Amino acid sequence: MRHWGGSGDYVEGERVFAPPAGSFDPDWVAGLVLDRTSTPVPRTALAGAALADWSRRDAGEDERVRALEGDGLDPATARHVVRAVEDFATAYGVG
């Protein structure tokens, strides 16, 4: 069965709403990447990559992608992580 509203990773009793305003949630970002791609990268690895990218936000997008590639992600997944981090920061007011 396909979950149309997201990755389907959250179940009854777990958090189903966005993280508190002003807080960064790398697991939430990993879910964004999984919802947008068919990447075979585990969610925990994507969350780690999102956290690493968060610490590099003062760099340019290309530099951030290269850094994630150096951490072991393929270029397409690295770019998705960078974009998801930025989308999360914009949507949830994290700066």
C-alpha positions in Angstrom: 0.0 0.0 0.0 1.4 3.4 -0.9 1.3 6.2 1.6 0.2 9.4 -0.2 0.7 11.8 2.7 4.4 11.1 3.3 6.8 8.3 4.0 4.5 6.6 6.3 7.2 6.1 8.9 5.2 7.8 11.7 2.5 5.7 13.2 -0.3 6.3 15.7 1.1 7.5 19.0 4.2 9.1 17.4 4.7 12.7 16.5 2.7 13.5 13.4 3.0 17.3 13.4 6.0 19.4 12.5 8.8 19.9 14.9 8.6 22.9 17.3 9.3 26.3 15.6 12.9 27.2 15.7 14.3 23.7 16.2 16.2 21.7 13.6 15.1 18.0 13.2 17.5 16.0 11.0 15.2 13.0 11.1 12.4 15.1 9.7 14.7 16.3 6.9 15.6 12.7 6.2 11.9 12.0 5.7 11.7 14.8 3.3 14.5 13.3 1.2 12.8 9.9 1.3 9.5 11.4 0.2 11.1 13.1 -2.7 13.4 10.4 -4.0 13.8 6.7 -4.4 17.2 6.7 -2.8 18.5 3.4 -1.3 20.2 5.3 1.5 18.9 4.4 5.0 17.0 7.1 6.9 19.6 7.2 9.7 22.4 7.9 7.2 20.2 10.7 5.6 19.6 12.2 9.1 23.3 12.2 9.8 23.9 13.8 6.4 21.3 16.5 7.2 22.9 17.2 10.6 26.3 17.5 8.9 24.9 19.8 6.2 23.2 21.9 8.8 26.6 22.7 10.3 27.8 23.8 6.9 25.0 26.2 6.0 27.3 29.2 5.8 29.0 27.6 2.7 27.6 27.7 -0.8 25.3 25.0 -2.1 27.9 23.5 -4.4 30.4 23.3 -1.6 27.9 21.7 0.7 27.0 19.1 -1.9 30.7 18.3 -2.4 31.2 18.0 1.3 28.3 15.5 1.5 29.8 13.6 -1.4 33.0 13.4 0.6 31.0 12.0 3.4 29.9 9.2 1.0 26.6 10.3 -0.6 26.1 10.1 -4.3 25.8 13.6 -6.0 22.0 13.4 -6.5 21.3 12.4 -3.0 23.7 15.0 -1.6 21.9 17.7 -3.6 18.5 16.4 -2.3 19.8 16.6 1.3 21.0 20.2 0.8 17.7 21.3 -0.7 15.7 19.5 2.0 17.7 21.2 4.7 17.0 24.6 3.1 13.3 23.8 2.6 13.0 22.7 6.3 14.8 25.9 7.5 12.5 28.1 5.4 9.3 26.2 6.3 9.9 26.0 10.1 11.7 29.3 10.7 15.0 27.8 11.7 17.9 30.0 10.9 
